[in-house]
Amino acid sequence: MDRDIFEDMKIETECAYISDLPYIKNTVEKKLFELPFDLYSKEQLQEFCDYVFRDNGAVYQSLMMKYRRNSRYN
């Protein structure tokens, strides 16, 4: 799990800077659900969601539900 979701999402969304990600939340959310979650730790996903979506825990909760369904580590 050495991948960095911040850098990966910057590339996926074609953003010039990580700091731009909170301004394109809809695009980020769409791309986020397409990523293979086993590449990132739950902590990194939480940190990413906190940064991009601020206080909205709904996106993180949705990610975790998908993570649990798709994870081979259940």
N, C-alpha and C positions, 0 to 999 in steps of 0.2 A: 504494500500500500504506500508506495513512494510517490504516487501521482499527486499533483496539486490541483484540486478542483477549481481554484481561482484562475490559475493559468489555463487550464483546459477549457473553462467556460469563456474566458476571454477569446480564445481561439475559435471555439464553436460559434460564438455570437459575432465574431469579427469586430470586436471592440478594440479600440486603440489602447485603452487603459482599463485596468481592473476597477478603478474608481468610477467608471461610467456604468458599470453593471446595475447599480440601483436605479438608474434612470431608464432602463429597458427591462423592467421586471417581467412583463408579459412574455417577451422573447426568452429571457433567462428561464422562466418557469417551464415553458414549453420544451426547451433544450434539456433542462434538468431531468425531466421525466424520461428522456431518451437515453440517458447515460447508464452504463453498467455500474451499479452501485458497489459491487464488490471491489472496485478499484480504490475506494475511499473509505476512511474510517467514519463511524457515526459521529465522532467528535468533529471531524473536518466538515461533514455535511451540516452539522448544527452551526458551526462557526460561519460557514458560507451563507446559510439561510438568515442568520442573525444580521450579517453584514448587508446582504442584498435586500432582504424584505423587512429589515428593522425589527419591530416588535410583533410582527405577524407570525405566530407560531403555527398557523394553519398549513402553510406550505411545508414546513418541516414535518408536521404530523402526517401529512399525505405522503411525503417521501418515505417516512418510516413504515407506513402501512405497505407501500409498494416494496420497500427494502425487505420487510419480513416475508412477504409473499414470494419474492424472487430469490431470496437468499438461500444458498445451499448450507448455510451455517445455523439454521433454525434449531 
